[in-house]
Amino acid sequence: MSARENVWDYPRPPRLESTGRRLVVEAGGRVIADTIRGYRVLETSHPPTYYIPPEDCVTDLLRPAARRSLCEFKGAARYFDLLLPDGTREACVWSYPDPTPAFAPIKDYLSFYAAAMDRCLVDGEAVQAQAGSFYGGWVTSDIEGPFKGGPGTAGW
């Protein structure tokens, strides 16, 4: 991508789009996910949230977590703990096992909280995690805000 994207130009309800950008997730000193077959969700005021096909992830390190959430647009999300030699990272991965029709392409795809990983990359660029503990957007140099998620942004 050459032009900067402003998250306030993203739609609501959010849009799902495929991306050929290389998405890499590293945790516990190893690559947990690596794909060029991902999707991103674009929603007003949020940096993109990336979804990676499970076959491009190390799924044997995942354990179902008790946490659940509901997105009015995507449906019910389930969460996973990431089991690593240095400890368990709780509820840091999520997916939609039965998404709404508009988000059917990301059924069972995995999304990772960047703040809980050692490093997440988009085309080789290390991302910054979206602020807060709920949203999972990845901030890169081609995305500009302000972004929802930090203290004082709940009412946006």
Secondary structure by P-SEA (a helix, b strand, c coil): ccbbbbcccccccbbbbbbccbbbbbccccccccccbbbbbbcccccbbbbbbcccccccccccccbbbbbccccbbbbbbbbcccccccccccccccccccccccccbbbbccccccccccccbbbbcccccccbbbbccccccccccccccccc
